[in-house]
Amino acid sequence: MTKEDIQLDRIKFDDYKKKIISAEEAANLIPNKAVVGASGFTKAGDSKSVLPAFAQRAAKEDVAISLITGASLGQTTDADLAANHALIRRMPFQADAVLRKSINNSEVKYVDQHLSETIEQLQCGHIAPVEFAIIEASHIDENGFIYPTTSIGNSAYFAAAADKIIIEINTQVPTSFSGIHDNCVPSKYPNREIIPIQTVKDRIGENFIRLDPSKVIGVVFTNILDTPAQLSEPDVKTTAISKNLLKFFVEEIEKGALTKSLLPLQAGIGKVANAVLTGFIDGPFENLTMYSEVLQDSTFDLFDSGKMTFASGSSITVTEDCYHRIIDNFETYKDKLILRPQNISNAPEVIRRLGIIAINTAIEFDIYGNVNSTHIGGNKMMNGIGGSGDFARNAYLSIFVTQAASKNNNSISHVLPMVSHVDHTEHDVDVLVTDQGLADLRGLSPRERAEVIIENCVHPDYKNEIRDYYERAKEKGGHTPHILEEAFNFHIRYSETGSMKPQQEK
C-alpha cells in the first residue's frame, strides 16, 4: 500500500477525497478579517499546517484574522501569526513570548477569558460568530464526521457553528487513538439541559465530532507531532511546595475530612503543578481520580504507579518521552481516559457537583489571599487566566501554589501587601502554598488570613518588612487594613531598581 493509499484510508467519506488540498491552498480560502475557530488546547491537537500557512501568506499580503482556539497553540504558530501581523484579535488563552509582546504593545487585541465561557459567549452572540473552523482529526468516518486527536477544546462547537470547515488529518496520530473522546454541544440559554455528569467516568456525548459535510471546503494532510511539553525536573522549591501540600492532605485524611482517595483532582499546567501531582506517588493515597483540563506527564505517572484509576480532561499535553509511552501502551490507558469539550471539562456546574480539589499556580498573592495569575507588574499580560477561575470559584478546595521568592538573590517576593492585579479574589481562595509553608484560610477573617499568610508563606528575606507593613496598617483600622500610599511599594521598588528588597539589602 502506498503512502497515498494509507492517507486516503483515513477518509471513509468519499466526497472529502475530492476536496484534498495543500495547506497553502487552504490558507488562501480564508478571507481577510475572518473570524476563525481552530482546534488546539495547550499545544495539543492544534492546526499544524493551515494556520502556519496563513502566517506565511500574511508575510506577503495585508491579511489578518480574529483567532479563537481552545487554549495555546504549539509549534511557533502564535509567534508566526503575531510576527507577520496576521492577528487582529486573539482569545481565550496563549503562552507564546512573541505573541505576548504583541499583546503588551497593543498590536493584537487579546481577550483573556475563563476557558468555560468562550462557547457561552459565542452562543449568546456576545462576541463575533465563528465563520471558519480548522479542526485537526486522526480520521473521518463514513458520515464525514471527525475523530479528534489529542484535544477537543472548543472544536465540537466550532465544527457545528462555522460556515466553512477545513479539516487537517494528522497521520502522526494512530487511528486507534479514537475511543477516548466524549463530544457534545450543550444548547444555548435559556432552559439549557443539566450536564448529567455525576462521576469523572460518565460519558454524555459521542466519540466523534458531528458536522454538516457540505460545509467542508478542504481536507489537508499533516504529519507533525504535537509540540512536546517542556517540564524541568522538580527542584528544591517545587519539591518543598509539594511536601507542604501533601502534608495538608494527610492531615485532612487523619481528621476524617477526606479519604485516601481524596476527591477528583484538577491541576494547572507547568512544572510546579506537575511536581505537586507527581508527589502523590509517594503519599498514602489510593484510587485517585482527576477531573481537569490538561492531562500532563504526572497523570500517566500516577496511572503507572497504581495511585490513579481514571482521568478526565480536555487535552493530553505531555513530554516527548511520555507521548511515546502513551502511544506504545495505548490499550493500557484507553479505558482510564476521557477527553471532553472545555465547556464541559470546565463547567462550574460539574466542578461543584463532583467536589473538585483545584490546584492552580499563582504569579503572586497578597496578605489577604487575593491572587494574581495573569499579569506581571500589574499591566503586562503573561499568559492568561485559563481555567483557573472556573475551578477556583467552584471547587471543594481552591488551592493556589507558588514559590515564596524568585530570581537572583530572591529579588522578587511572590507574597505582597497588595497584588498588582486580581484574578481570584480572597473569596475564592481556600489554601495558599509556597516552599516556606501553607496557609489554610478557610473560615478566617481578613486579619486572621494576614497572620497565617505572613507567618507561613512569606520568604524570610521579606517577612519582617511585610509584617511591619501589616502592623502599621492595623493602626489605621478597617476590616482589611491597608496603607494605600505604600501598598505597591514592592512593585515600585522592583520597577526602579530590579529588586523588591530595600536598597541596602540587595
Sequence and secondary structure as in RCSB ss.txt:
>XXXX:A:sequence
MTKEDIQLDRIKFDDYKKKIISAEEAANLIPNKAVVGASGFTKAGDSKSVLPAFAQRAAKEDVAISLITGASLGQ
TTDADLAANHALIRRMPFQADAVLRKSINNSEVKYVDQHLSETIEQLQCGHIAPVEFAIIEASHIDENGFIYPTT
SIGNSAYFAAAADKIIIEINTQVPTSFSGIHDNCVPSKYPNREIIPIQTVKDRIGENFIRLDPSKVIGVVFTNIL
DTPAQLSEPDVKTTAISKNLLKFFVEEIEKGALTKSLLPLQAGIGKVANAVLTGFIDGPFENLTMYSEVLQDSTF
DLFDSGKMTFASGSSITVTEDCYHRIIDNFETYKDKLILRPQNISNAPEVIRRLGIIAINTAIEFDIYGNVNSTH
IGGNKMMNGIGGSGDFARNAYLSIFVTQAASKNNNSISHVLPMVSHVDHTEHDVDVLVTDQGLADLRGLSPRERA
EVIIENCVHPDYKNEIRDYYERAKEKGGHTPHILEEAFNFHIRYSETGSMKPQQEK
>XXXX:A:secstr
  HHHHHHTTB  HHHHTTB  HHHHHHTS TT EEEE  BTTBS  SSHHHHHHHHHHHS   EEEE SS   T
THHHHHHHTT EEEEES    HHHHHHHHTTSSEE    TTTHHHHHHTTSS    EEEEEESEE TTS EE  S
B BTHHHHHHH SEEEEEEETTS GGGTTSB B     SSS       STT   SBSSB   GGGEEEEEEE   
          HHHHHHHHHHHHHHHHHHHTTSS TT S EEE SSHHHHHHHHGGGGSS  SEEEE SEE HHHH
HHHHHTSEEEEEESEE   HHHHHHHHHTHHHHGGGEEE BHHHHT HHHHHHHT EEEEE SEEETT  EE SE
ETTTEE S  TTHHHHHHH SEEEEE  SEESGGG EESEESS SS SB GGG  EEE SS EEE TT  HHHHH
HHHHHHHS HHHHHHHHHHHHHHHHH SSS   TTTTTHHHHHHHHHS SS GGG 
